[in-house]
Amino acid sequence: MADRYIEVSLVKRDVTCTARLLDDRAPITCAAVWDSLPLAGDVYHAKYARNEIYALFPPFAATEPPLENPTVTPIPGDLCYFTFAGAELGTTSYGYDREVRAGTTLVDLALFYERNNLLLNGDVGWVPGIVWGQVVDGLDAMAEACNDLWRSGAAGETLSFRRA
C-alpha cells in the first residue's frame, strides 16, 4: 500500500501540518479514521498530558479499533486515537462546555506537538493511546499555534482532519 497523508489544521489560526498514516503499525485505526474523513470539531488543549490538542467525536467506526501500536509517552508529531465512555469525561473539571452523558462513547483524536508527554490521569491511571499517524511537515508552525492556543484559549477554534 502506498503511503497515505492527511492534513491537520487549526482552522481559525490558519495553520496546517501534514501527517503520514502509520498503516503498517495501526492498520485498523488508520482505516477507521481514513474512511471517516473529513472530521472537524472544537479543539481542546490537554490539562494532564501536557503538550496535546484534541477534538472529540461520536464513534465513526463500525467497531472500535483494538489497542494497536499503543503508547503512554507520545512524542512530538504523534497522532493518537482514544475512546472514552461519557462517565470518564462527564465532569466540568475537564473543561468541557457541554454535557457529556454517562454511557455515551466519545472518540478523541489528538495531536502531540512537543516533548515530555505522559498519558497518566489522576482519576483513572494510565490512558494508553493508539499512535496512528506522524506529522512529517509543518510541526514547528503547528507547535507555535498550539502554544498560542494554550496561552490565548481555545474558544472558537476548530481542529480539522482531512485527506491530503
Residue pairs with C-beta under 8 A, 6 or more apart in sequence:
1 23
3 20
3 21
3 23
4 20
4 21
4 23
4 30
4 34
4 163
5 18
5 19
5 20
5 21
5 136
5 163
5 164
6 18
6 19
6 21
6 33
6 34
6 37
6 133
6 161
6 162
6 163
6 164
7 16
7 17
7 18
7 19
7 160
7 161
7 162
7 163
7 164
8 16
8 17
8 18
8 19
8 79
8 111
8 135
8 142
8 159
8 160
8 161
9 15
9 16
9 17
9 158
9 159
9 160
9 162
10 16
10 43
10 53
10 142
10 145
10 146
10 149
10 157
10 158
10 159
10 160
11 40
11 157
11 158
11 159
11 160
12 156
12 157
12 158
13 145
13 148
13 149
13 157
15 138
15 141
15 142
15 144
15 145
16 138
16 142
17 111
17 135
17 137
17 138
17 139
17 141
17 142
18 135
18 136
18 137
18 138
18 164
19 77
19 79
19 133
19 134
19 135
19 136
20 133
20 134
20 136
21 30
21 33
21 34
21 132
21 133
22 30
22 69
22 131
22 132
22 133
22 134
23 30
25 68
25 69
25 131
25 132
26 65
26 68
26 69
26 81
26 130
26 131
26 132
27 68
28 65
28 66
28 68
29 65
29 68
29 69
29 81
29 130
29 132
30 132
30 133
32 60
32 61
32 65
33 39
33 60
33 81
33 109
33 132
33 133
33 161
34 163
35 61
36 60
36 61
37 161
37 162
37 163
38 160
38 161
38 162
38 163
39 55
39 57
39 60
39 109
39 160
39 161
39 162
40 55
40 158
40 159
40 160
40 161
40 162
41 55
41 56
41 57
41 158
41 159
42 55
42 56
42 154
42 157
42 158
42 159
43 53
43 54
43 55
43 149
43 154
43 157
43 158
43 159
44 53
44 54
44 55
44 56
44 95
44 96
44 154
45 52
45 53
45 146
45 149
45 150
45 154
46 52
46 53
46 54
46 110
47 94
47 95
48 120
48 121
48 122
49 74
49 110
49 112
49 117
49 118
49 119
49 127
50 114
50 116
50 117
50 118
51 76
51 112
51 113
51 114
51 115
51 116
51 117
51 143
51 146
52 74
52 110
52 111
52 112
52 113
52 117
53 110
53 111
53 113
53 146
53 149
53 154
53 159
54 108
54 109
54 110
54 111
54 159
55 108
55 109
55 158
55 159
56 89
56 106
56 107
56 108
57 106
57 107
57 108
57 109
58 105
58 106
58 107
59 83
59 105
59 106
59 107
60 107
64 83
64 105
65 81
65 130
67 128
67 130
68 130
69 130
69 131
69 132
70 128
70 129
70 130
70 131
71 78
71 80
71 119
71 128
71 129
71 131
72 118
72 119
72 120
72 126
72 127
72 128
72 129
73 117
73 118
73 119
74 80
74 110
74 112
74 117
74 119
74 129
74 131
75 112
75 115
75 117
76 112
76 113
76 114
76 115
76 135
76 139
76 143
77 111
77 112
77 113
77 134
77 135
77 136
77 139
78 111
78 112
78 131
78 133
78 134
78 135
79 109
79 110
79 111
79 112
79 131
79 132
79 133
79 134
79 135
80 108
80 109
80 110
80 112
80 129
80 130
80 131
80 132
81 107
81 108
81 109
81 110
81 129
81 130
81 132
82 107
82 108
82 110
82 127
82 129
82 130
83 105
83 106
83 107
83 108
84 105
84 106
84 108
85 102
85 103
85 104
85 105
85 106
86 100
86 101
86 102
86 103
86 104
86 105
86 106
87 102
87 103
88 123
88 124
89 96
89 100
89 106
90 99
90 100
90 101
90 102
100 106
109 159
109 161
110 129
111 135
111 142
111 146
111 159
113 139
113 142
113 143
113 146
114 143
114 146
119 126
119 127
119 128
119 129
120 126
120 127
121 127
135 142
149 157
